[in-house]
Amino acid sequence: QPQLVESGGGLVQAGGSLRLSCAASGSIFSINAMGWYRRAPGKQQRELVAVITSGGSTNYADPVKGRFTLSRDNAKNTVYLQMNSLKPEDTAVYYCFVEVPLYDYWGQGTQVTVSS
């Protein structure tokens, strides 16, 4: 059973930086895209943060453009989210995902807390 292992969350002051990592282990083939969603406190729905396709195209949610950078190591099936200039409104549980045909894999989530 494929698994996504996330790391890098934590507590940081506003203006600080964190780097999230997500490593896909097990047999995951035909990856279409990888990326991150987040769910803010008090909200039920996750929102897309950033996604990178198999072709290398990246898309970012408007609130994080210019501050977050998504990258991918294809050889390691690992995706990284570099988060700079963090704001309190970035506080959320961040979930890694991997999209393959007809299915999405999800990580367990990692907490990011930005204090003001």
C-alpha positions in Angstrom: 0.0 0.0 0.0 1.6 3.3 -1.0 2.1 5.9 1.7 2.9 9.5 1.8 5.2 10.6 4.7 5.1 14.3 5.5 7.6 16.3 7.6 8.6 19.8 8.3 5.6 21.4 10.0 5.9 23.3 13.3 5.6 26.6 15.0 7.1 29.7 13.6 6.8 33.5 14.0 5.2 35.6 11.4 7.7 36.4 8.7 9.6 33.2 9.2 10.0 30.2 7.0 9.3 26.5 7.0 9.9 23.7 4.5 7.5 20.8 4.1 8.5 17.5 2.6 6.3 14.7 1.3 7.9 11.4 0.3 5.8 8.8 -1.5 6.8 5.3 -0.7 5.5 2.0 -2.1 4.4 1.4 -5.6 2.9 4.6 -7.0 2.9 4.7 -10.8 1.7 7.2 -13.4 1.7 10.2 -11.1 -0.2 13.0 -12.7 0.4 15.6 -10.1 1.7 16.1 -6.5 1.1 19.0 -4.2 -0.4 20.3 -1.0 -3.8 21.3 0.4 -4.4 22.9 3.7 -7.3 23.1 6.2 -7.4 26.2 8.4 -8.8 26.1 12.0 -12.6 26.2 12.0 -12.9 25.3 8.4 -14.2 22.0 7.1 -12.9 22.2 3.6 -9.4 21.9 2.4 -8.1 24.4 0.0 -5.5 23.9 -2.6 -2.1 25.5 -1.8 0.1 24.4 -4.7 0.3 21.6 -7.3 3.0 20.4 -9.7 2.2 18.3 -12.7 4.3 15.4 -14.1 5.3 17.9 -16.8 6.7 20.3 -14.2 4.0 22.9 -14.4 3.2 24.5 -11.1 0.1 26.4 -9.9 -0.3 28.3 -6.7 -3.3 29.6 -4.8 -3.4 33.4 -4.9 -2.8 33.8 -1.1 0.6 32.1 -1.3 1.9 33.3 -4.7 5.3 34.9 -4.3 5.8 33.4 -0.9 5.6 29.6 -1.4 7.6 27.5 -3.8 6.8 24.0 -4.7 9.4 21.7 -6.1 9.7 18.0 -6.9 12.4 15.3 -7.0 11.1 12.8 -9.5 13.7 10.3 -8.7 12.7 10.2 -5.0 8.9 10.8 -5.6 9.2 13.6 -3.1 7.7 17.0 -3.2 8.8 20.0 -1.2 7.0 23.2 -0.2 9.2 26.1 0.8 7.1 28.6 2.7 8.6 32.0 3.2 7.2 35.2 4.7 4.7 33.2 6.7 1.6 34.9 8.0 -0.8 33.9 10.8 -3.4 33.2 8.2 -1.2 30.4 6.9 -1.9 28.5 10.1 -3.4 25.2 9.1 -3.0 21.5 8.8 -1.2 20.8 5.5 -1.9 17.7 3.5 0.3 16.3 0.8 -1.5 14.5 -2.1 -0.5 12.5 -5.1 -2.8 12.2 -8.1 -2.8 9.1 -10.2 -5.4 8.0 -12.8 -8.7 7.5 -11.0 -7.3 7.9 -7.5 -5.7 10.4 -5.0 -3.4 9.4 -2.2 -3.2 11.6 0.9 -0.8 12.2 3.7 -1.8 12.2 7.3 -1.3 16.0 7.6 1.3 18.2 9.3 0.5 21.2 11.5 1.8 24.6 10.6 1.3 27.3 13.2 2.3 30.9 12.6 2.3 33.2 15.6 1.8 36.9 15.3 
